Amino acid sequence: MQNTALDRLRTWLTADNPYLAIGTAIGVAVTAGILVGALFGSLGPVLALGAVGVLVVGMLMLRSTDWGLFALIGLICLLPYGAMPIEVGFRPTFIDAVLLTLFGVWFVRLVTRTDRTFETSALGIPIFAFLLWALITFIAGLSNSPMNVTVLRRFAEVLLAVSLFFMIVNQVRSIQSLKQITAIIILAGGLVGFLGVVFYVLPGPLTVRILSRLAVFNYPSGPGILRFVEDDPSQPMRAIATSIDPNALGGLLVVVTAIAMVQLFADRPVLPRRLLAPLAGLMGLSLVLTFSRGSMLGLAAALMLVGALRYRKLLLLIALAGIMLLLLPQTQVYAVRFFEGIRGEDLATQMRFGEYKDALILISRYPVLGVGFSGTPDIDLYLGVSMLYLLIAEQMGLVGLLIFLIIVGTYFVVTYRAWRQTPRGHVLEGLLLAYQAALAGALVGGIFDHFFFNINFVHLVALFWLVMGLGIAATRLTCKFGLVQADPN
C-alpha cells in the first residue's frame, strides 16, 4: 500500500497534465509547511531543528552502522552530556540513544543473517571476562549502598561502551570504512579544539551565556560553568569547550590529538595535510589551555612512542614544544604549574596523593571483588580516585585490574605485530600507529586521571573501547599479520 501511494504521488508530480502536477506540488508543499510550522510552533526553533536532525540521523543509522558511529563520535566530542528533553524516570542521553540504535541494528543484522559471522579477536575472551567480572562486582557491591536508577543506568551504559569493541571489530571491515571513521574523529576533535580556544578567549560572561543555552539538554548553566586553576577565579581560566570539566576535555583531546598528529606525519593520511595541520594545532592549543598536566604527559608519551617506532620528526616536534613551554613568557604559568606538580607542591597534586593513599587502604581491605560501583561499606572510606588503575581496583578488585592489564597488553602486542608486517607507506601503517598512540596516551594519562573507566564519564569510556576496536579492526585487514589487502587505498 505504501509503495502504491508513493508511486501514485510520483506519477501525479510528473503528470503531463500541468494542473494535476502543479496542484499536487502545492498540496505537498502546504502539507509539509503545516507539519514544519506545527513542529517549530510547539517545540521552538532550537528543539525543532534538533528533532529534525535527530530524525534524519536516525534514518541514516538504520541504514548503516557507519552513520551510527559517525553520530556517536560527534556526540562524544561535541555534546557528551546532552540529554533528551523527555522524562522516562530519567532523561536518556543522546549517546544512550545512539548506542542502543547501533546495537539494535547490529542485532537485527545478526538475526536476519545479513552478518553471518561474529568475530571476537585475540581480545575477545579477556574482554568477555572483564564484562562478566564487572557484572559480578556490581551485584556484590549492591550490599554496600541501596541501588538507585542513576547508578544502574550508568553501569549499563559502561557495559554498552565496553561492548562497543565487538561491534567495531565486526562492522568495520574495509580500509575505506576505517579511513572514514578516523577522518570523522579528527574533524570532530578539531571542532572541539576550536570551541575550546574560542570559549577561552571570549569574555567570560559571553561564554557563560552561550554555554547556558545547552541547559535545554540538561547541561549546567550560570557562572559556575567557567573553571579555573584550583577553582580559584584569581588563577588562570581553564578551557572547557562543551565538556564542562577541563580534565575530561584533556582526556578527550589526548586521544583525538594523538590520532591527528600521527596522521599528519603518516605517508598516506586520511585527510590532506593542509587540513590536518590546523586541526591538530587547534587540538594541541586547546589541550594546553585545559591546564591538564596529566593529559599533556599522556600526549607527549604517545607521540614519543610513535617517534621512536617510526616518525623521528615527532621527537623533534616534542623537543621544540618543550623548549617553547619553558622559554616563552606566555607559557611561564603553565611551566610553573607543571614543575609544582612534579614536586608535589600545589594543592591539586597534594589532594591526589591523599586520594591514592585512601584508595590503597580500600583496596587492601577488599582486594578480590573491590566494593562495586555504588558505594563503600566503611564510613571512613570513599569510592573515587584520580587514577584509572586504582579506580578499577577499587570497583572490581585486583582481579578486575589484572584482566584490564591483560586486555591492554594483548592489544599492544597484537597491533604491534600487525604494524611490523604492514608494508612501509601503506595506509594501514599510519592508522595502526595512530590507534596505538591514542591508547598509549589514554593509559599514561590514566595514571593521573580516572575518566576512561568512570561511570560518570561514559563518553570517554566509549571512546577508549571504540579506538581499541578500530585498532583490532585494522589488524584484521592485514590478513593475519602477514599479507595486507592488495588495495592500498
C-alpha positions as CSV (number, residue, x, y, z in Angstrom):
1,M,0.0,0.0,0.0
2,Q,2.8,2.4,0.9
3,N,4.7,1.8,-2.3
4,T,1.5,2.2,-4.3
5,A,0.8,5.6,-2.7
6,L,4.3,6.8,-3.3
7,D,4.2,5.6,-6.9
8,R,0.9,7.4,-7.3
9,L,2.3,10.6,-5.8
10,R,5.3,10.4,-8.1
11,T,3.0,9.9,-11.1
12,W,1.0,13.0,-10.2
13,L,4.0,15.1,-9.7
14,T,5.4,14.2,-13.2
15,A,2.0,14.1,-14.9
16,D,1.6,15.6,-18.4
17,N,-1.5,17.5,-17.1
18,P,0.1,20.7,-15.8
19,Y,-2.9,21.4,-13.5
20,L,-2.6,18.0,-11.8
21,A,1.2,18.3,-11.4
22,I,1.1,21.9,-10.0
23,G,-1.9,21.1,-7.7
24,T,-0.1,18.1,-6.3
25,A,3.1,20.0,-5.8
26,I,1.2,22.8,-4.0
27,G,-0.6,20.2,-1.8
28,V,2.7,18.6,-0.8
29,A,4.3,22.0,0.0
30,V,1.3,23.1,2.1
31,T,1.2,19.8,4.0
32,A,5.0,20.0,4.6
33,G,4.6,23.6,5.7
34,I,1.8,22.8,8.2
35,L,3.9,19.9,9.7
36,V,7.0,22.0,9.9
37,G,5.1,25.0,11.3
38,A,3.4,22.8,13.9
39,L,6.8,21.3,14.9
40,F,8.5,24.7,15.3
41,G,5.5,26.2,17.0
42,S,5.2,23.5,19.6
43,L,8.9,22.9,20.3
44,G,10.5,26.2,19.4
45,P,13.3,26.6,16.8
46,V,16.2,25.0,18.7
47,L,14.3,21.9,19.7
48,A,12.5,21.7,16.3
49,L,15.8,21.8,14.4
50,G,17.2,19.2,16.8
51,A,14.2,17.0,16.3
52,V,14.6,17.2,12.5
53,G,18.3,16.5,12.8
54,V,17.7,13.5,15.1
55,L,15.1,12.1,12.7
56,V,17.5,12.4,9.7
57,V,20.4,10.9,11.6
58,G,18.2,8.2,13.0
59,M,17.0,7.2,9.5
60,L,20.7,7.1,8.3
61,M,21.7,5.0,11.3
62,L,19.0,2.4,10.5
63,R,20.6,2.0,7.0
64,S,24.2,1.6,8.1
65,T,26.2,1.3,11.3
66,D,28.8,3.6,9.9
67,W,26.4,6.5,10.2
68,G,25.7,5.5,13.8
69,L,29.4,5.5,14.5
70,F,29.7,9.0,12.9
71,A,26.9,10.2,15.1
72,L,28.4,8.6,18.2
73,I,31.8,10.2,17.6
74,G,30.2,13.6,17.1
75,L,28.3,13.3,20.4
76,I,31.3,12.1,22.3
77,C,33.3,15.1,21.2
78,L,30.7,17.9,20.9
79,L,27.7,17.0,23.2
80,P,28.9,14.3,25.6
81,Y,26.4,15.0,28.4
82,G,23.5,16.0,26.2
83,A,20.2,14.5,27.4
84,M,16.8,14.4,25.6
85,P,14.2,16.8,26.9
86,I,11.9,14.0,27.9
87,E,11.4,12.0,31.1
88,V,11.2,8.3,31.4
89,G,12.1,8.0,35.0
90,F,15.3,9.7,33.9
91,R,16.5,11.8,31.0
92,P,18.2,9.5,28.5
93,T,21.2,10.9,26.8
94,F,21.8,11.2,23.1
95,I,24.7,8.8,23.5
96,D,22.4,6.3,25.1
97,A,20.0,6.5,22.1
98,V,22.8,6.1,19.6
99,L,24.4,3.2,21.4
100,L,21.1,1.4,21.7
101,T,20.3,2.0,18.0
102,L,23.7,0.8,16.9
103,F,23.4,-2.4,18.9
104,G,19.8,-2.8,17.7
105,V,20.8,-2.6,14.1
106,W,23.7,-4.9,14.6
107,F,21.4,-7.4,16.4
108,V,18.9,-7.3,13.5
109,R,21.7,-7.9,11.1
110,L,22.8,-11.0,13.1
111,V,19.3,-12.4,13.5
112,T,18.5,-11.9,9.8
113,R,21.9,-13.4,8.9
114,T,22.9,-10.3,7.0
115,D,26.0,-10.7,9.1
116,R,26.9,-14.3,9.2
117,T,29.9,-14.2,11.5
118,F,30.8,-12.9,14.9
119,E,34.4,-12.0,15.3
120,T,36.0,-11.8,18.8
121,S,39.7,-11.5,18.0
122,A,42.5,-12.2,20.5
123,L,41.0,-9.8,22.9
124,G,37.5,-11.4,22.9
125,I,37.9,-13.8,25.8
126,P,39.6,-11.3,28.2
127,I,37.0,-8.6,27.3
128,F,34.2,-11.0,27.9
129,A,35.8,-11.9,31.2
130,F,36.1,-8.2,32.1
131,L,32.4,-7.6,31.4
132,L,31.4,-10.7,33.4
133,W,33.6,-9.7,36.3
134,A,32.2,-6.1,36.2
135,L,28.7,-7.6,36.5
136,I,29.7,-9.8,39.4
137,T,31.4,-7.0,41.3
138,F,28.4,-4.7,40.6
139,I,26.0,-7.2,42.1
140,A,28.2,-7.9,45.0
141,G,28.7,-4.2,45.7
142,L,24.9,-3.5,45.9
143,S,25.1,-4.6,49.6
144,N,27.2,-1.5,50.3
145,S,24.5,1.0,49.5
146,P,20.9,0.9,48.1
147,M,20.7,0.7,44.3
148,N,19.3,3.7,42.5
149,V,18.2,4.3,38.9
150,T,21.1,6.6,38.2
151,V,23.8,4.1,39.2
152,L,22.1,1.2,37.4
153,R,21.7,3.2,34.2
154,R,25.3,4.4,34.2
155,F,26.6,1.0,34.9
156,A,24.5,-0.4,32.0
157,E,26.0,2.4,29.8
158,V,29.5,1.4,30.8
159,L,28.7,-2.2,29.7
160,L,27.4,-1.0,26.4
161,A,30.5,1.2,26.0
162,V,32.9,-1.7,26.6
163,S,30.8,-3.9,24.3
164,L,31.3,-1.3,21.6
165,F,34.6,-3.0,20.9
166,F,32.9,-6.1,19.5
167,M,30.6,-4.1,17.2
168,I,33.6,-2.2,15.8
169,V,35.5,-5.3,15.1
170,N,32.6,-6.9,13.3
171,Q,31.3,-3.9,11.4
172,V,34.4,-2.1,10.3
173,R,35.6,-4.5,7.6
174,S,37.2,-2.3,4.9
175,I,40.0,0.2,4.8
176,Q,37.7,2.8,3.3
177,S,35.4,2.5,6.4
178,L,38.4,2.7,8.7
179,K,39.6,5.8,6.9
180,Q,36.2,7.5,7.1
181,I,35.8,6.8,10.8
182,T,39.3,8.1,11.5
183,A,38.6,11.2,9.5
184,I,35.4,11.9,11.4
185,I,37.4,11.5,14.7
186,I,39.9,14.1,13.6
187,L,37.3,16.5,12.2
188,A,35.2,16.3,15.4
189,G,38.4,16.6,17.5
190,G,39.4,19.7,15.5
191,L,36.0,21.3,16.2
192,V,36.4,20.5,19.9
193,G,39.8,22.2,19.8
194,F,38.3,25.2,18.1
195,L,35.5,25.5,20.6
196,G,37.9,25.1,23.5
197,V,40.1,28.0,22.2
198,V,37.1,30.3,21.3
199,F,35.3,29.9,24.6
200,Y,38.6,30.5,26.3
201,V,39.3,33.8,24.6
202,L,35.8,35.2,24.6
203,P,34.7,37.3,27.5
204,G,33.6,35.2,30.4
205,P,30.0,36.4,30.5
206,L,29.6,35.8,26.8
207,T,31.0,32.2,27.1
208,V,28.6,31.6,30.1
209,R,25.6,32.9,28.1
210,I,26.4,30.7,25.1
211,L,27.0,27.5,27.0
212,S,24.0,28.2,29.2
213,R,21.9,27.7,26.1
214,L,22.7,24.0,26.4
215,A,20.7,23.8,29.6
216,V,17.8,22.5,27.5
217,F,19.9,19.4,27.0
218,N,20.5,19.0,30.8
219,Y,23.8,20.9,30.8
220,P,24.7,23.1,33.8
221,S,24.2,26.9,33.4
222,G,25.3,30.1,35.1
223,P,28.7,31.5,36.1
224,G,29.7,28.1,37.6
225,I,30.3,26.8,34.1
226,L,33.7,28.5,34.0
227,R,36.6,26.6,35.5
228,F,39.8,28.0,37.0
229,V,43.1,26.5,38.2
230,E,42.5,25.1,41.7
231,D,38.9,26.5,41.4
232,D,40.3,30.0,42.2
233,P,39.0,32.8,40.0
234,S,42.2,34.7,40.6
235,Q,44.1,31.9,38.9
236,P,44.1,31.3,35.1
237,M,40.9,30.1,33.5
238,R,40.9,26.6,32.0
239,A,39.5,25.6,28.6
240,I,36.3,23.5,28.8
241,A,34.7,23.5,25.2
242,T,31.4,21.6,25.7
243,S,33.0,19.1,28.0
244,I,32.5,21.4,31.1
245,D,35.1,19.5,33.1
246,P,38.6,20.7,31.8
247,N,40.3,17.4,32.8
248,A,37.6,15.4,30.9
249,L,38.3,17.7,27.9
250,G,42.0,17.0,28.4
251,G,41.3,13.2,28.3
252,L,39.3,13.5,25.2
253,L,42.0,15.7,23.5
254,V,44.8,13.2,24.3
255,V,43.1,10.6,22.2
256,V,42.0,12.7,19.2
257,T,45.2,14.8,19.1
258,A,47.4,11.7,19.1
259,I,45.4,10.3,16.1
260,A,45.6,13.6,14.3
261,M,49.3,14.1,14.9
262,V,50.3,10.6,13.8
263,Q,48.2,11.1,10.7
264,L,49.9,14.4,10.0
265,F,53.2,12.6,9.7
266,A,51.8,9.4,8.0
267,D,52.8,8.6,4.4
268,R,49.2,8.2,3.4
269,P,47.0,10.3,5.8
270,V,43.2,10.1,5.7
271,L,42.9,13.8,5.3
272,P,45.0,16.4,3.4
273,R,48.0,17.7,5.5
274,R,46.9,21.3,4.8
275,L,43.8,20.4,6.8
276,L,45.4,18.1,9.4
277,A,48.0,20.7,10.5
278,P,45.5,23.4,11.6
279,L,43.2,20.8,13.2
280,A,46.0,19.2,15.2
281,G,47.2,22.7,16.1
282,L,43.8,23.7,17.5
283,M,43.6,20.4,19.5
284,G,47.0,20.9,20.9
285,L,46.4,24.5,21.9
286,S,43.1,23.6,23.5
287,L,44.8,20.8,25.4
288,V,47.4,23.3,26.8
289,L,44.7,25.7,27.8
290,T,43.0,23.0,29.9
291,F,46.0,23.1,32.2
292,S,45.6,19.3,32.5
293,R,49.2,18.2,33.2
294,G,48.4,14.5,33.2
295,S,46.8,14.8,29.7
296,M,49.8,16.7,28.4
297,L,52.1,14.0,29.7
298,G,49.9,11.4,28.1
299,L,50.1,13.1,24.7
300,A,53.8,13.5,25.0
301,A,54.3,9.8,25.8
302,A,52.1,8.8,22.9
303,L,54.0,10.9,20.4
304,M,57.4,9.8,21.8
305,L,56.3,6.2,21.3
306,V,55.4,6.8,17.7
307,G,58.5,8.9,17.2
308,A,60.7,6.1,18.5
309,L,58.9,3.5,16.3
310,R,58.6,5.3,13.0
311,Y,58.3,9.1,12.6
312,R,61.5,10.6,14.1
313,K,60.3,14.1,13.2
314,L,57.8,13.8,16.0
315,L,60.7,13.7,18.5
316,L,62.0,17.0,17.2
317,L,58.5,18.5,17.5
318,I,58.1,17.3,21.1
319,A,61.5,18.8,21.9
320,L,60.6,22.1,20.3
321,A,57.3,22.2,22.1
322,G,59.1,21.6,25.4
323,I,61.6,24.4,24.8
324,M,58.8,26.8,23.9
325,L,57.0,25.8,27.1
326,L,60.0,26.6,29.2
327,L,61.1,29.8,27.5
328,L,58.1,31.7,26.1
329,P,56.7,34.4,28.6
330,Q,53.2,33.3,27.7
331,T,53.7,29.8,28.9
332,Q,55.5,30.5,32.2
333,V,52.4,30.0,34.2
334,Y,52.0,26.6,32.7
335,A,55.6,25.7,33.2
336,V,55.4,26.7,36.9
337,R,52.3,24.6,37.4
338,F,54.0,21.7,35.7
339,F,57.0,21.8,38.0
340,E,54.9,22.4,41.1
341,G,53.1,19.2,40.2
342,I,56.3,17.2,39.8
343,R,57.5,18.4,43.2
344,G,54.1,17.8,44.8
345,E,53.8,21.4,45.9
346,D,50.4,22.5,44.6
347,L,47.1,21.8,46.2
348,A,45.7,19.6,43.4
349,T,48.7,17.3,43.5
350,Q,48.6,17.0,47.3
351,M,44.9,16.1,47.1
352,R,45.8,13.4,44.5
353,F,48.4,11.9,46.9
354,G,45.7,11.8,49.6
355,E,43.3,10.0,47.2
356,Y,46.0,7.5,46.3
357,K,46.6,6.7,50.0
358,D,42.9,6.3,50.7
359,A,42.4,4.1,47.6
360,L,45.3,1.8,48.6
361,I,43.7,1.4,52.1
362,L,40.3,0.5,50.4
363,I,41.9,-2.0,48.0
364,S,43.9,-3.6,50.9
365,R,40.6,-4.3,52.7
366,Y,38.7,-5.6,49.6
367,P,41.4,-6.9,47.3
368,V,39.4,-9.5,45.3
369,L,36.0,-8.1,44.5
370,G,36.5,-4.5,45.3
371,V,33.5,-2.6,46.5
372,G,31.5,-2.4,43.3
373,F,30.2,0.8,41.7
374,S,27.6,2.2,44.1
375,G,29.5,2.9,47.4
376,T,31.7,1.7,50.1
377,P,30.8,-0.5,53.2
378,D,33.0,1.5,55.5
379,I,32.2,5.1,56.6
380,D,35.8,6.0,56.8
381,L,36.4,5.3,53.1
382,Y,35.0,6.7,49.9
383,L,34.8,5.5,46.3
384,G,36.8,7.5,43.8
385,V,40.4,8.3,43.0
386,S,42.1,10.3,40.3
387,M,43.8,7.3,38.7
388,L,42.4,4.9,36.2
389,Y,44.1,1.8,37.6
390,L,43.3,2.4,41.3
391,L,39.7,3.2,40.4
392,I,39.3,-0.1,38.6
393,A,40.9,-1.9,41.5
394,E,38.5,-0.1,43.9
395,Q,35.5,-1.1,41.9
396,M,36.5,-4.5,40.6
397,G,39.3,-5.6,42.9
398,L,42.8,-6.6,41.8
399,V,41.2,-9.4,39.7
400,G,39.4,-6.8,37.5
401,L,42.6,-4.7,37.3
402,L,44.6,-7.7,36.2
403,I,42.1,-8.6,33.5
404,F,42.2,-5.0,32.3
405,L,46.0,-5.0,32.1
406,I,45.9,-8.3,30.2
407,I,43.5,-6.7,27.7
408,V,45.6,-3.6,27.0
409,G,48.8,-5.7,27.0
410,T,47.4,-8.0,24.4
411,Y,46.1,-5.1,22.4
412,F,49.6,-3.6,22.0
413,V,51.2,-7.0,21.2
414,V,48.6,-7.7,18.5
415,T,48.7,-4.3,16.9
416,Y,52.5,-4.1,17.1
417,R,52.8,-7.4,15.3
418,A,50.3,-6.2,12.7
419,W,52.2,-3.0,12.2
420,R,55.5,-4.8,11.8
421,Q,54.0,-6.9,9.0
422,T,52.5,-3.9,7.2
423,P,54.5,-2.5,4.2
424,R,56.1,0.9,4.7
425,G,53.9,3.6,3.2
426,H,50.7,1.6,3.4
427,V,47.6,3.5,4.7
428,L,47.2,0.9,7.4
429,E,50.7,1.7,8.8
430,G,49.6,5.2,9.8
431,L,46.3,4.0,11.1
432,L,47.8,1.3,13.3
433,L,50.3,3.7,14.8
434,A,47.5,6.3,15.4
435,Y,45.4,3.8,17.3
436,Q,48.4,2.6,19.3
437,A,49.4,6.2,20.2
438,A,45.8,7.1,21.2
439,L,45.5,4.2,23.6
440,A,49.0,4.7,24.9
441,G,48.2,8.4,25.6
442,A,45.0,7.5,27.4
443,L,46.8,4.9,29.5
444,V,49.6,7.2,30.5
445,G,47.0,10.0,31.2
446,G,45.1,7.4,33.3
447,I,47.9,7.5,35.8
448,F,46.7,11.0,36.8
449,D,43.0,10.8,35.9
450,H,40.1,8.4,36.0
451,F,37.9,9.2,33.1
452,F,38.4,6.2,30.9
453,F,36.6,3.8,33.3
454,N,34.3,6.1,35.2
455,I,30.5,5.6,35.2
456,N,30.1,9.4,35.3
457,F,32.0,9.9,32.0
458,V,30.5,7.2,29.8
459,H,31.5,9.1,26.6
460,L,35.2,8.7,27.4
461,V,34.7,5.0,28.3
462,A,33.1,4.6,24.9
463,L,35.9,6.5,23.2
464,F,38.5,4.2,24.8
465,W,36.9,1.0,23.6
466,L,36.0,2.4,20.2
467,V,39.6,3.2,19.5
468,M,40.7,-0.2,20.8
469,G,38.1,-1.8,18.4
470,L,39.5,0.3,15.5
471,G,43.0,-0.9,16.2
472,I,41.9,-4.5,16.2
473,A,39.8,-4.0,13.1
474,A,42.9,-2.6,11.4
475,T,44.9,-5.7,12.3
476,R,42.2,-7.9,10.7
477,L,42.8,-6.1,7.5
478,T,46.4,-7.1,7.5
479,C,45.3,-10.6,6.7
480,K,46.6,-12.5,9.8
481,F,49.6,-10.2,10.3
482,G,51.2,-11.2,7.0
483,L,49.5,-10.2,3.9
484,V,47.9,-6.7,3.6
485,Q,45.0,-6.3,1.3
486,A,46.1,-5.7,-2.3
487,D,44.2,-2.4,-2.5
488,P,46.4,0.1,-0.5
489,N,43.6,2.7,-0.6
